[in-house]
Structures are given as structure tokens and as C-alpha cells.
Amino acid sequence: QLPPSPPCSPAVPQWCATLNIHRGEATCYSPRGSSYRSSLGTRCELSCTRGYRLVGPSAVQCLPNRHWSGMAYCRQIRCHVLPAVLRGSYVCSAGVQMDSRCDYTCLPGYQLEGDRSRICMEDGRWSGSEPICVDMEPPKIRCPDSRERIAEPGKLTATVYWDPPRVRDSADGVIKRVMLRGPEPGSEFPEGEHVIRYTAHDQAYNRASCKFSIRVQVRRCPVLKPPQNGYISCTSDGNNYGATCEYQCDGGYERQGTSLRVCQSTQQWTGSQPLCAPMQINTDVNSAASLLDQFHEKRRLFVISAPDPSNRYYKMQISMLQQAACGLDLRHVTTVELVGQPPHEVGRIREHRLSLGIIEELR
């Protein structure tokens, strides 16, 4: 039986210090067997746990000087700090350590372009590339409510005002311009429906539109019929709200009732329809004054005097009265004709003959 080895002998099992690698492992092979991890000549292969990188030699050997051939340690694998994202942010699961995952988000109104997440890899670099937040969302625009207006009295149009649309950009709050397609507020709109459109543009040239309608109604009364032996003259469009109609009677007839009727907002006419009754003309009077007093409106009496029926001026006047030529509308005028010379002169009002004395006075 051999005596025990002295402490300085290479046969001593504990020749070199025991290898302890923090966050790592040493796999050793000794010439004397697996039980001898630190004996002379032992060779150890070094490795690190996941997330750590070996700094130093990957293998060491126990030397005669009782030291290992080298030193190594495990350093944590870390990626660089990711830069801040303009108009966005990111959240990482484990900071900048290996396998840490960083998820990106953008501020409201912005959309992420690029990788939504990046992972710290074993080589100390981040996967993917840095994303950006871009303004992809159109602005918010709200038009005024649609509206209905009644045409103004005596007109076929309505003046309409409205407030500008409400515009907001959910990204940076900056609106570059707002365009109007259609008439400006305060314009006059004719009867019917009109569509007003607004379009808003933000700084990223995103756009949004809205529209509303303006409906103009012309209130109308029933169409008036002219009285028998008469006619009507109306303003504006004839039967729209505010229009005024005047009743006139043909020559030899006089109006009985109101002369003017107005179309009201209730779409009803004021007053009632008058009549055109035959004028009761008495030619058996003593003077021209007595004859003229029978006409309530002297302007309704038109006297034509001619030396004989063949006179060209007489013919021209009669023709103009019959045809209402040259803008001469004398339908409401009673005509007195004085034709010829004494003692063969003739005077008449329609079918009524005048005496010679009255003829002379009228002339």
C-alpha cells in the first residue's frame, strides 16, 4: 500500500482552485477520472447560460503552477437603448436584455409604418428596423345641419347664412386649408335643393369632406283667374308669396270689389275676386260734364276725334287700340269716338250715340 501523497504532489486531487463561473458552467475532463475536476492536467470547457456571453478563453487547463491557463467570465448580453420614436413610444418586456421584446405604438391620429416589435438578439443587436409614425388619419370635419328656407316676400330666392364647418385634426391639430364648393354664406339661393360641400386638408395632405343641403321653398297661392270681361296684372312670379295682383276691367266695364290681392305666407290670397260689371252709361244728358261724371276714373276715358272715317290718324289709333300695338294696352279704357264735321258729325261710346251738343263740348 502506497503512502499518502504530499500536499505539493501533482497527484493531489485538488491541485488548482475550483472553477466557479457566475451565470456559466465548466465542463471538465481529468486524466485521473471524472471525479477529479481540479487535478493537474484537468481541461475544462467553459460556457455561459442563455443571455450571457463568454469573455475570455473557451477552455482552460490546470497547470503545474497550480493555476488555470486562463480566466473567463460571463457578461450579460445587452442591446443598445432604442432611440425615441417621434409621435410614438415603445414598451420593452425586459429592458435591453437578450430576448427582450419592445412593442411600438403611435399617438392617436398616427399610424405605424415598419416593424411593430423588435427583439434583442444573441448578437446584441435588435431585430428588424426602426419604425416611424406617420399621419395617415384624415381630419375630422362636421358640416352644419341641412336647412330649409322660405323665399322672401315678392322674391323667388332666399338669402341663407350658416356657420363654417367644425374641423379638427386628430394628429397634430393643424389644418392646412378648408375649401368650399358652392356659394358663400349669405348668398341668394333660388327655388330647389342645393348641395354645399366642404373639404379639409391637414399637413400630411390627408383630406376629409362633408356636405349639407339647402332647400328653398317658394310658397305659392292658387293661380288667380281673370274676371269675365277683365284681366289681371301681377308682380313677381304671379302667385308666389308677396306677389300682388291688380284686377282691371275691359273698356265699358267697371270693377265691383277689391282691386288688389296679395299672396300671403299662408298660401292664401287676401280679399276676394271682384267682378267686372257693364257700365251703365246714360248718354241722354244735357252736358259733357254730366256725361263725364258717370266715369269714376277719368283716366279710363279715351277720346278719339277725326274729321272723317278715312283719316289715316283715326285708322291708326283704332288699329292700335284693337291690337294693343307698340305696348299700348288700353283694354281698361272706354273709348269715345268723334268722327266727321258739322253738321254730319257722329259721336258714340260703344253702341251709345251722343248728341251734337255733347260732341261739340267734348271737342
KEZA-747263 format. One record per residue (C-alpha): y, z, x; residue in three letters; residue number from 0. Coordinates in steps of 0.25 Angstrom, whole numbers, plus 2048, in hexadecimal, padded with zeros to 3 digits. Layout:
REM KEZA-747263
<atom py="Y" pz="Z" px="X" keke="ALA" roti="NUM"/>
...
This chain:
REM KEZA-747263
<atom py="800" pz="800" px="800" keke="GLN" roti="0"/>
<atom py="80E" pz="7FC" px="805" keke="LEU" roti="1"/>
<atom py="819" pz="806" px="807" keke="PRO" roti="2"/>
<atom py="825" pz="804" px="7FF" keke="PRO" roti="3"/>
<atom py="830" pz="7FA" px="803" keke="SER" roti="4"/>
<atom py="83C" pz="800" px="80A" keke="PRO" roti="5"/>
<atom py="849" pz="7FE" px="801" keke="PRO" roti="6"/>
<atom py="84E" pz="7F3" px="80A" keke="CYS" roti="7"/>
<atom py="842" pz="7EB" px="809" keke="SER" roti="8"/>
<atom py="842" pz="7DD" px="802" keke="PRO" roti="9"/>
<atom py="836" pz="7E2" px="7FB" keke="ALA" roti="10"/>
<atom py="83F" pz="7EB" px="7F3" keke="VAL" roti="11"/>
<atom py="83F" pz="7E6" px="7E4" keke="PRO" roti="12"/>
<atom py="84E" pz="7EA" px="7E3" keke="GLN" roti="13"/>
<atom py="854" pz="7E2" px="7EF" keke="TRP" roti="14"/>
<atom py="860" pz="7DC" px="7E8" keke="CYS" roti="15"/>
<atom py="869" pz="7E2" px="7DD" keke="ALA" roti="16"/>
<atom py="864" pz="7E0" px="7CF" keke="THR" roti="17"/>
<atom py="86B" pz="7D3" px="7C9" keke="LEU" roti="18"/>
<atom py="873" pz="7D6" px="7BD" keke="ASN" roti="19"/>
<atom py="87B" pz="7CB" px="7B7" keke="ILE" roti="20"/>
<atom py="884" pz="7CE" px="7AB" keke="HIS" roti="21"/>
<atom py="882" pz="7C4" px="7A0" keke="ARG" roti="22"/>
<atom py="878" pz="7BE" px="7A8" keke="GLY" roti="23"/>
<atom py="869" pz="7BE" px="7AD" keke="GLU" roti="24"/>
<atom py="862" pz="7BD" px="7BA" keke="ALA" roti="25"/>
<atom py="854" pz="7B7" px="7BB" keke="THR" roti="26"/>
<atom py="84E" pz="7BC" px="7C8" keke="CYS" roti="27"/>
<atom py="841" pz="7B7" px="7D0" keke="TYR" roti="28"/>
<atom py="83C" pz="7C0" px="7DB" keke="SER" roti="29"/>
<atom py="831" pz="7BD" px="7E5" keke="PRO" roti="30"/>
<atom py="82B" pz="7CA" px="7E2" keke="ARG" roti="31"/>
<atom py="82A" pz="7C8" px="7D3" keke="GLY" roti="32"/>
<atom py="832" pz="7C9" px="7C6" keke="SER" roti="33"/>
<atom py="833" pz="7D8" px="7C7" keke="SER" roti="34"/>
<atom py="83C" pz="7D7" px="7D4" keke="TYR" roti="35"/>
<atom py="849" pz="7D2" px="7CF" keke="ARG" roti="36"/>
<atom py="851" pz="7D7" px="7DB" keke="SER" roti="37"/>
<atom py="848" pz="7D6" px="7E7" keke="SER" roti="38"/>
<atom py="84B" pz="7CE" px="7F3" keke="LEU" roti="39"/>
<atom py="84A" pz="7BF" px="7F1" keke="GLY" roti="40"/>
<atom py="84B" pz="7C0" px="7E2" keke="THR" roti="41"/>
<atom py="852" pz="7B4" px="7DC" keke="ARG" roti="42"/>
<atom py="85A" pz="7B5" px="7CF" keke="CYS" roti="43"/>
<atom py="85F" pz="7AA" px="7C6" keke="GLU" roti="44"/>
<atom py="86C" pz="7AF" px="7BE" keke="LEU" roti="45"/>
<atom py="870" pz="7AA" px="7B0" keke="SER" roti="46"/>
<atom py="87B" pz="7AF" px="7A6" keke="CYS" roti="47"/>
<atom py="879" pz="7B1" px="797" keke="THR" roti="48"/>
<atom py="87F" pz="7A7" px="78E" keke="ARG" roti="49"/>
<atom py="88E" pz="7A7" px="78E" keke="GLY" roti="50"/>
<atom py="88F" pz="7AB" px="79D" keke="TYR" roti="51"/>
<atom py="88F" pz="7A2" px="7A9" keke="ARG" roti="52"/>
<atom py="889" pz="7A6" px="7B7" keke="LEU" roti="53"/>
<atom py="893" pz="7A7" px="7C2" keke="VAL" roti="54"/>
<atom py="88C" pz="7A7" px="7D0" keke="GLY" roti="55"/>
<atom py="87E" pz="7A2" px="7D4" keke="PRO" roti="56"/>
<atom py="874" pz="7A0" px="7CA" keke="SER" roti="57"/>
<atom py="869" pz="7A6" px="7D3" keke="ALA" roti="58"/>
<atom py="869" pz="7B1" px="7DD" keke="VAL" roti="59"/>
<atom py="85F" pz="7B7" px="7E7" keke="GLN" roti="60"/>
<atom py="85D" pz="7C5" px="7ED" keke="CYS" roti="61"/>
<atom py="85F" pz="7C4" px="7FC" keke="LEU" roti="62"/>
<atom py="85B" pz="7CD" px="807" keke="PRO" roti="63"/>
<atom py="869" pz="7D4" px="808" keke="ASN" roti="64"/>
<atom py="865" pz="7DA" px="7FA" keke="ARG" roti="65"/>
<atom py="870" pz="7D1" px="7F3" keke="HIS" roti="66"/>
<atom py="86F" pz="7C6" px="7EA" keke="TRP" roti="67"/>
<atom py="872" pz="7B8" px="7EF" keke="SER" roti="68"/>
<atom py="87E" pz="7B7" px="7E6" keke="GLY" roti="69"/>
<atom py="885" pz="7BD" px="7DA" keke="MET" roti="70"/>
<atom py="888" pz="7B7" px="7CC" keke="ALA" roti="71"/>
<atom py="88D" pz="7BC" px="7BF" keke="TYR" roti="72"/>
<atom py="88E" pz="7B6" px="7B0" keke="CYS" roti="73"/>
<atom py="89C" pz="7B3" px="7AB" keke="ARG" roti="74"/>
<atom py="89F" pz="7B1" px="79C" keke="GLN" roti="75"/>
<atom py="8A1" pz="7A2" px="799" keke="ILE" roti="76"/>
<atom py="8AF" pz="7A1" px="793" keke="ARG" roti="77"/>
<atom py="8B7" pz="795" px="78E" keke="CYS" roti="78"/>
<atom py="8C6" pz="793" px="78F" keke="HIS" roti="79"/>
<atom py="8CE" pz="798" px="784" keke="VAL" roti="80"/>
<atom py="8D1" pz="78D" px="77A" keke="LEU" roti="81"/>
<atom py="8DF" pz="789" px="778" keke="PRO" roti="82"/>
<atom py="8E6" pz="78C" px="76B" keke="ALA" roti="83"/>
<atom py="8E6" pz="781" px="760" keke="VAL" roti="84"/>
<atom py="8F3" pz="77C" px="75B" keke="LEU" roti="85"/>
<atom py="8F4" pz="77F" px="74C" keke="ARG" roti="86"/>
<atom py="8E6" pz="785" px="74C" keke="GLY" roti="87"/>
<atom py="8DD" pz="790" px="752" keke="SER" roti="88"/>
<atom py="8CF" pz="793" px="756" keke="TYR" roti="89"/>
<atom py="8C5" pz="79F" px="756" keke="VAL" roti="90"/>
<atom py="8BA" pz="7A2" px="760" keke="CYS" roti="91"/>
<atom py="8AE" pz="7A9" px="75E" keke="SER" roti="92"/>
<atom py="8AD" pz="7AF" px="76C" keke="ALA" roti="93"/>
<atom py="8BA" pz="7AC" px="773" keke="GLY" roti="94"/>
<atom py="8B8" pz="7A3" px="77F" keke="VAL" roti="95"/>
<atom py="8A9" pz="7A7" px="782" keke="GLN" roti="96"/>
<atom py="89E" pz="79D" px="782" keke="MET" roti="97"/>
<atom py="899" pz="799" px="774" keke="ASP" roti="98"/>
<atom py="8A6" pz="79E" px="76E" keke="SER" roti="99"/>
<atom py="8AA" pz="795" px="763" keke="ARG" roti="100"/>
<atom py="8B8" pz="792" px="75F" keke="CYS" roti="101"/>
<atom py="8BB" pz="78C" px="752" keke="ASP" roti="102"/>
<atom py="8C9" pz="785" px="74F" keke="TYR" roti="103"/>
<atom py="8D1" pz="786" px="743" keke="THR" roti="104"/>
<atom py="8DF" pz="77F" px="73F" keke="CYS" roti="105"/>
<atom py="8EB" pz="785" px="738" keke="LEU" roti="106"/>
<atom py="8EC" pz="781" px="729" keke="PRO" roti="107"/>
<atom py="8F0" pz="772" px="728" keke="GLY" roti="108"/>
<atom py="8EA" pz="76E" px="735" keke="TYR" roti="109"/>
<atom py="8DC" pz="768" px="737" keke="GLN" roti="110"/>
<atom py="8D3" pz="76A" px="744" keke="LEU" roti="111"/>
<atom py="8D0" pz="75E" px="74C" keke="GLU" roti="112"/>
<atom py="8C5" pz="75F" px="756" keke="GLY" roti="113"/>
<atom py="8BB" pz="76A" px="759" keke="ASP" roti="114"/>
<atom py="8BB" pz="775" px="74F" keke="ARG" roti="115"/>
<atom py="8B4" pz="77E" px="758" keke="SER" roti="116"/>
<atom py="8B1" pz="77F" px="767" keke="ARG" roti="117"/>
<atom py="8A7" pz="787" px="76F" keke="ILE" roti="118"/>
<atom py="8A8" pz="78E" px="77D" keke="CYS" roti="119"/>
<atom py="89C" pz="787" px="784" keke="MET" roti="120"/>
<atom py="894" pz="78B" px="790" keke="GLU" roti="121"/>
<atom py="89C" pz="784" px="79A" keke="ASP" roti="122"/>
<atom py="8A9" pz="78C" px="796" keke="GLY" roti="123"/>
<atom py="8AF" pz="780" px="78E" keke="ARG" roti="124"/>
<atom py="8B2" pz="77F" px="77F" keke="TRP" roti="125"/>
<atom py="8AA" pz="774" px="777" keke="SER" roti="126"/>
<atom py="8B2" pz="769" px="771" keke="GLY" roti="127"/>
<atom py="8C1" pz="767" px="772" keke="SER" roti="128"/>
<atom py="8CD" pz="76E" px="76D" keke="GLU" roti="129"/>
<atom py="8D0" pz="76A" px="75E" keke="PRO" roti="130"/>
<atom py="8DE" pz="768" px="758" keke="ILE" roti="131"/>
<atom py="8E4" pz="76C" px="74B" keke="CYS" roti="132"/>
<atom py="8EB" pz="760" px="744" keke="VAL" roti="133"/>
<atom py="8F3" pz="760" px="738" keke="ASP" roti="134"/>
<atom py="8EB" pz="758" px="72E" keke="MET" roti="135"/>
<atom py="8EE" pz="75E" px="721" keke="GLU" roti="136"/>
<atom py="8F9" pz="757" px="719" keke="PRO" roti="137"/>
<atom py="905" pz="75F" px="714" keke="PRO" roti="138"/>
<atom py="905" pz="765" px="706" keke="LYS" roti="139"/>
<atom py="90E" pz="75F" px="6FC" keke="ILE" roti="140"/>
<atom py="911" pz="762" px="6EE" keke="ARG" roti="141"/>
<atom py="91A" pz="759" px="6E5" keke="CYS" roti="142"/>
<atom py="922" pz="75E" px="6D9" keke="PRO" roti="143"/>
<atom py="91B" pz="75E" px="6CB" keke="ASP" roti="144"/>
<atom py="91B" pz="751" px="6C3" keke="SER" roti="145"/>
<atom py="926" pz="751" px="6B9" keke="ARG" roti="146"/>
<atom py="92B" pz="74A" px="6AC" keke="GLU" roti="147"/>
<atom py="939" pz="748" px="6A9" keke="ARG" roti="148"/>
<atom py="940" pz="742" px="69D" keke="ILE" roti="149"/>
<atom py="94A" pz="737" px="69F" keke="ALA" roti="150"/>
<atom py="958" pz="73B" px="69E" keke="GLU" roti="151"/>
<atom py="960" pz="738" px="691" keke="PRO" roti="152"/>
<atom py="964" pz="72A" px="690" keke="GLY" roti="153"/>
<atom py="95C" pz="726" px="69C" keke="LYS" roti="154"/>
<atom py="94F" pz="721" px="69F" keke="LEU" roti="155"/>
<atom py="94E" pz="729" px="6AC" keke="THR" roti="156"/>
<atom py="94D" pz="738" px="6B1" keke="ALA" roti="157"/>
<atom py="953" pz="73E" px="6BD" keke="THR" roti="158"/>
<atom py="947" pz="746" px="6C4" keke="VAL" roti="159"/>
<atom py="949" pz="751" px="6CF" keke="TYR" roti="160"/>
<atom py="93D" pz="758" px="6D6" keke="TRP" roti="161"/>
<atom py="93B" pz="761" px="6E2" keke="ASP" roti="162"/>
<atom py="935" pz="75B" px="6EF" keke="PRO" roti="163"/>
<atom py="926" pz="75E" px="6F1" keke="PRO" roti="164"/>
<atom py="921" pz="76A" px="6F8" keke="ARG" roti="165"/>
<atom py="91B" pz="766" px="705" keke="VAL" roti="166"/>
<atom py="914" pz="76F" px="70F" keke="ARG" roti="167"/>
<atom py="90C" pz="76C" px="71C" keke="ASP" roti="168"/>
<atom py="901" pz="776" px="71E" keke="SER" roti="169"/>
<atom py="900" pz="773" px="72D" keke="ALA" roti="170"/>
<atom py="90D" pz="775" px="734" keke="ASP" roti="171"/>
<atom py="916" pz="775" px="727" keke="GLY" roti="172"/>
<atom py="91E" pz="769" px="72C" keke="VAL" roti="173"/>
<atom py="920" pz="75E" px="722" keke="ILE" roti="174"/>
<atom py="925" pz="751" px="729" keke="LYS" roti="175"/>
<atom py="92A" pz="74A" px="71D" keke="ARG" roti="176"/>
<atom py="929" pz="749" px="70D" keke="VAL" roti="177"/>
<atom py="92A" pz="73B" px="707" keke="MET" roti="178"/>
<atom py="92D" pz="738" px="6F9" keke="LEU" roti="179"/>
<atom py="928" pz="72B" px="6F2" keke="ARG" roti="180"/>
<atom py="930" pz="729" px="6E5" keke="GLY" roti="181"/>
<atom py="93E" pz="72C" px="6E0" keke="PRO" roti="182"/>
<atom py="946" pz="738" px="6E5" keke="GLU" roti="183"/>
<atom py="948" pz="745" px="6DD" keke="PRO" roti="184"/>
<atom py="954" pz="743" px="6D4" keke="GLY" roti="185"/>
<atom py="951" pz="734" px="6D1" keke="SER" roti="186"/>
<atom py="950" pz="72E" px="6C3" keke="GLU" roti="187"/>
<atom py="943" pz="72A" px="6BE" keke="PHE" roti="188"/>
<atom py="940" pz="720" px="6B3" keke="PRO" roti="189"/>
<atom py="937" pz="722" px="6A8" keke="GLU" roti="190"/>
<atom py="928" pz="723" px="6AC" keke="GLY" roti="191"/>
<atom py="920" pz="72A" px="6B7" keke="GLU" roti="192"/>
<atom py="924" pz="72B" px="6C5" keke="HIS" roti="193"/>
<atom py="91C" pz="730" px="6D1" keke="VAL" roti="194"/>
<atom py="923" pz="737" px="6DD" keke="ILE" roti="195"/>
<atom py="91B" pz="739" px="6EA" keke="ARG" roti="196"/>
<atom py="91E" pz="741" px="6F6" keke="TYR" roti="197"/>
<atom py="917" pz="740" px="703" keke="THR" roti="198"/>
<atom py="918" pz="74B" px="70E" keke="ALA" roti="199"/>
<atom py="914" pz="749" px="71D" keke="HIS" roti="200"/>
<atom py="912" pz="754" px="727" keke="ASP" roti="201"/>
<atom py="914" pz="754" px="736" keke="GLN" roti="202"/>
<atom py="906" pz="74F" px="738" keke="ALA" roti="203"/>
<atom py="908" pz="743" px="72F" keke="TYR" roti="204"/>
<atom py="8FF" pz="749" px="724" keke="ASN" roti="205"/>
<atom py="904" pz="746" px="716" keke="ARG" roti="206"/>
<atom py="903" pz="74A" px="708" keke="ALA" roti="207"/>
<atom py="908" pz="745" px="6FB" keke="SER" roti="208"/>
<atom py="90B" pz="749" px="6ED" keke="CYS" roti="209"/>
<atom py="911" pz="743" px="6E1" keke="LYS" roti="210"/>
<atom py="916" pz="747" px="6D3" keke="PHE" roti="211"/>
<atom py="91B" pz="73F" px="6C7" keke="SER" roti="212"/>
<atom py="928" pz="73E" px="6BF" keke="ILE" roti="213"/>
<atom py="927" pz="739" px="6B1" keke="ARG" roti="214"/>
<atom py="933" pz="735" px="6AA" keke="VAL" roti="215"/>
<atom py="933" pz="734" px="69B" keke="GLN" roti="216"/>
<atom py="93D" pz="72D" px="693" keke="VAL" roti="217"/>
<atom py="93E" pz="733" px="685" keke="ARG" roti="218"/>
<atom py="93F" pz="729" px="67A" keke="ARG" roti="219"/>
<atom py="943" pz="729" px="66C" keke="CYS" roti="220"/>
<atom py="93D" pz="71F" px="662" keke="PRO" roti="221"/>
<atom py="943" pz="712" px="663" keke="VAL" roti="222"/>
<atom py="94E" pz="710" px="658" keke="LEU" roti="223"/>
<atom py="94E" pz="705" px="64F" keke="LYS" roti="224"/>
<atom py="95B" pz="6FE" px="64C" keke="PRO" roti="225"/>
<atom py="960" pz="6FF" px="63D" keke="PRO" roti="226"/>
<atom py="95F" pz="6F4" px="634" keke="GLN" roti="227"/>
<atom py="96C" pz="6EB" px="636" keke="ASN" roti="228"/>
<atom py="96F" pz="6F3" px="642" keke="GLY" roti="229"/>
<atom py="96B" pz="6F5" px="651" keke="TYR" roti="230"/>
<atom py="96A" pz="700" px="65C" keke="ILE" roti="231"/>
<atom py="971" pz="701" px="669" keke="SER" roti="232"/>
<atom py="96A" pz="70B" px="672" keke="CYS" roti="233"/>
<atom py="96D" pz="711" px="680" keke="THR" roti="234"/>
<atom py="964" pz="713" px="68C" keke="SER" roti="235"/>
<atom py="956" pz="70E" px="688" keke="ASP" roti="236"/>
<atom py="958" pz="70F" px="679" keke="GLY" roti="237"/>
<atom py="94F" pz="71A" px="675" keke="ASN" roti="238"/>
<atom py="94E" pz="724" px="681" keke="ASN" roti="239"/>
<atom py="953" pz="732" px="681" keke="TYR" roti="240"/>
<atom py="962" pz="732" px="681" keke="GLY" roti="241"/>
<atom py="963" pz="723" px="67C" keke="ALA" roti="242"/>
<atom py="96E" pz="721" px="672" keke="THR" roti="243"/>
<atom py="96C" pz="716" px="667" keke="CYS" roti="244"/>
<atom py="978" pz="711" px="65F" keke="GLU" roti="245"/>
<atom py="976" pz="70B" px="651" keke="TYR" roti="246"/>
<atom py="97E" pz="6FF" px="64D" keke="GLN" roti="247"/>
<atom py="97E" pz="6F7" px="641" keke="CYS" roti="248"/>
<atom py="980" pz="6E8" px="63F" keke="ASP" roti="249"/>
<atom py="98D" pz="6E2" px="63A" keke="GLY" roti="250"/>
<atom py="98F" pz="6E5" px="62B" keke="GLY" roti="251"/>
<atom py="987" pz="6F1" px="62C" keke="TYR" roti="252"/>
<atom py="98B" pz="700" px="62F" keke="GLU" roti="253"/>
<atom py="983" pz="70B" px="635" keke="ARG" roti="254"/>
<atom py="97F" pz="717" px="62C" keke="GLN" roti="255"/>
<atom py="97B" pz="723" px="634" keke="GLY" roti="256"/>
<atom py="97C" pz="727" px="643" keke="THR" roti="257"/>
<atom py="980" pz="71D" px="64D" keke="SER" roti="258"/>
<atom py="97A" pz="723" px="65A" keke="LEU" roti="259"/>
<atom py="96C" pz="729" px="65C" keke="ARG" roti="260"/>
<atom py="967" pz="730" px="669" keke="VAL" roti="261"/>
<atom py="959" pz="731" px="66E" keke="CYS" roti="262"/>
<atom py="957" pz="740" px="671" keke="GLN" roti="263"/>
<atom py="94D" pz="747" px="67B" keke="SER" roti="264"/>
<atom py="944" pz="74A" px="66F" keke="THR" roti="265"/>
<atom py="942" pz="73B" px="66E" keke="GLN" roti="266"/>
<atom py="949" pz="73A" px="660" keke="GLN" roti="267"/>
<atom py="956" pz="733" px="65C" keke="TRP" roti="268"/>
<atom py="962" pz="73B" px="657" keke="THR" roti="269"/>
<atom py="967" pz="737" px="649" keke="GLY" roti="270"/>
<atom py="960" pz="72D" px="640" keke="SER" roti="271"/>
<atom py="960" pz="71E" px="63F" keke="GLN" roti="272"/>
<atom py="96D" pz="718" px="638" keke="PRO" roti="273"/>
<atom py="96D" pz="70D" px="62E" keke="LEU" roti="274"/>
<atom py="975" pz="700" px="62E" keke="CYS" roti="275"/>
<atom py="97B" pz="6FE" px="620" keke="ALA" roti="276"/>
<atom py="982" pz="6F2" px="61C" keke="PRO" roti="277"/>
<atom py="991" pz="6F4" px="61C" keke="MET" roti="278"/>
<atom py="998" pz="6F4" px="60E" keke="GLN" roti="279"/>
<atom py="9A3" pz="6EA" px="611" keke="ILE" roti="280"/>
<atom py="9AE" pz="6E9" px="606" keke="ASN" roti="281"/>
<atom py="9B6" pz="6DC" px="608" keke="THR" roti="282"/>
<atom py="9BD" pz="6DD" px="5FB" keke="ASP" roti="283"/>
<atom py="9C9" pz="6E5" px="601" keke="VAL" roti="284"/>
<atom py="9D8" pz="6E4" px="602" keke="ASN" roti="285"/>
<atom py="9DA" pz="6E4" px="611" keke="SER" roti="286"/>
<atom py="9D3" pz="6E2" px="61E" keke="ALA" roti="287"/>
<atom py="9D5" pz="6F1" px="621" keke="ALA" roti="288"/>
<atom py="9CD" pz="6F5" px="615" keke="SER" roti="289"/>
<atom py="9C2" pz="6EB" px="61A" keke="LEU" roti="290"/>
<atom py="9C2" pz="6F1" px="628" keke="LEU" roti="291"/>
<atom py="9C2" pz="6FF" px="623" keke="ASP" roti="292"/>
<atom py="9B4" pz="6FD" px="61E" keke="GLN" roti="293"/>
<atom py="9AF" pz="6FC" px="62C" keke="PHE" roti="294"/>
<atom py="9AD" pz="709" px="633" keke="HIS" roti="295"/>
<atom py="9AD" pz="704" px="641" keke="GLU" roti="296"/>
<atom py="9B8" pz="6F9" px="642" keke="LYS" roti="297"/>
<atom py="9B1" pz="6F4" px="64F" keke="ARG" roti="298"/>
<atom py="9A6" pz="6EF" px="647" keke="ARG" roti="299"/>
<atom py="9AE" pz="6E5" px="640" keke="LEU" roti="300"/>
<atom py="9B0" pz="6D7" px="648" keke="PHE" roti="301"/>
<atom py="9BA" pz="6CD" px="642" keke="VAL" roti="302"/>
<atom py="9B8" pz="6BE" px="645" keke="ILE" roti="303"/>
<atom py="9C3" pz="6B5" px="642" keke="SER" roti="304"/>
<atom py="9C3" pz="6A6" px="643" keke="ALA" roti="305"/>
<atom py="9CB" pz="69A" px="63E" keke="PRO" roti="306"/>
<atom py="9BF" pz="693" px="639" keke="ASP" roti="307"/>
<atom py="9AF" pz="694" px="63A" keke="PRO" roti="308"/>
<atom py="9AF" pz="689" px="644" keke="SER" roti="309"/>
<atom py="9B7" pz="691" px="64E" keke="ASN" roti="310"/>
<atom py="9B0" pz="692" px="65B" keke="ARG" roti="311"/>
<atom py="9B4" pz="6A0" px="65E" keke="TYR" roti="312"/>
<atom py="9AF" pz="6A4" px="650" keke="TYR" roti="313"/>
<atom py="9A2" pz="69E" px="652" keke="LYS" roti="314"/>
<atom py="9A1" pz="6A4" px="660" keke="MET" roti="315"/>
<atom py="9A3" pz="6B2" px="65A" keke="GLN" roti="316"/>
<atom py="99A" pz="6B0" px="64F" keke="ILE" roti="317"/>
<atom py="98F" pz="6AC" px="659" keke="SER" roti="318"/>
<atom py="991" pz="6B7" px="662" keke="MET" roti="319"/>
<atom py="990" pz="6C1" px="656" keke="LEU" roti="320"/>
<atom py="983" pz="6BB" px="651" keke="GLN" roti="321"/>
<atom py="97D" pz="6BA" px="65F" keke="GLN" roti="322"/>
<atom py="983" pz="6C7" px="665" keke="ALA" roti="323"/>
<atom py="986" pz="6BE" px="671" keke="ALA" roti="324"/>
<atom py="98E" pz="6C2" px="67E" keke="CYS" roti="325"/>
<atom py="98A" pz="6D0" px="67C" keke="GLY" roti="326"/>
<atom py="992" pz="6D1" px="66F" keke="LEU" roti="327"/>
<atom py="989" pz="6D9" px="666" keke="ASP" roti="328"/>
<atom py="991" pz="6DB" px="658" keke="LEU" roti="329"/>
<atom py="985" pz="6DE" px="64F" keke="ARG" roti="330"/>
<atom py="98C" pz="6EA" px="64A" keke="HIS" roti="331"/>
<atom py="999" pz="6E3" px="647" keke="VAL" roti="332"/>
<atom py="99D" pz="6DE" px="63A" keke="THR" roti="333"/>
<atom py="9A4" pz="6D0" px="63B" keke="THR" roti="334"/>
<atom py="9B0" pz="6CB" px="633" keke="VAL" roti="335"/>
<atom py="9B1" pz="6BC" px="633" keke="GLU" roti="336"/>
<atom py="9BF" pz="6B6" px="630" keke="LEU" roti="337"/>
<atom py="9BE" pz="6A7" px="630" keke="VAL" roti="338"/>
<atom py="9C8" pz="69C" px="62C" keke="GLY" roti="339"/>
<atom py="9D6" pz="69B" px="62A" keke="GLN" roti="340"/>
<atom py="9DE" pz="69E" px="61D" keke="PRO" roti="341"/>
<atom py="9DC" pz="69A" px="612" keke="PRO" roti="342"/>
<atom py="9CE" pz="697" px="616" keke="HIS" roti="343"/>
<atom py="9CA" pz="6A3" px="61E" keke="GLU" roti="344"/>
<atom py="9BE" pz="6AB" px="61C" keke="VAL" roti="345"/>
<atom py="9BB" pz="6B9" px="61F" keke="GLY" roti="346"/>
<atom py="9AE" pz="6C1" px="61E" keke="ARG" roti="347"/>
<atom py="9A6" pz="6CD" px="622" keke="ILE" roti="348"/>
<atom py="997" pz="6C9" px="622" keke="ARG" roti="349"/>
<atom py="996" pz="6C4" px="613" keke="GLU" roti="350"/>
<atom py="9A2" pz="6CA" px="60E" keke="HIS" roti="351"/>
<atom py="9AF" pz="6C1" px="60D" keke="ARG" roti="352"/>
<atom py="9BD" pz="6C6" px="610" keke="LEU" roti="353"/>
<atom py="9C9" pz="6C3" px="608" keke="SER" roti="354"/>
<atom py="9D4" pz="6BB" px="60E" keke="LEU" roti="355"/>
<atom py="9DE" pz="6C7" px="60F" keke="GLY" roti="356"/>
<atom py="9D4" pz="6CF" px="617" keke="ILE" roti="357"/>
<atom py="9D1" pz="6C3" px="620" keke="ILE" roti="358"/>
<atom py="9E0" pz="6C2" px="624" keke="GLU" roti="359"/>
<atom py="9E1" pz="6D1" px="626" keke="GLU" roti="360"/>
<atom py="9D5" pz="6D0" px="62F" keke="LEU" roti="361"/>
<atom py="9DB" pz="6C5" px="637" keke="ARG" roti="362"/>
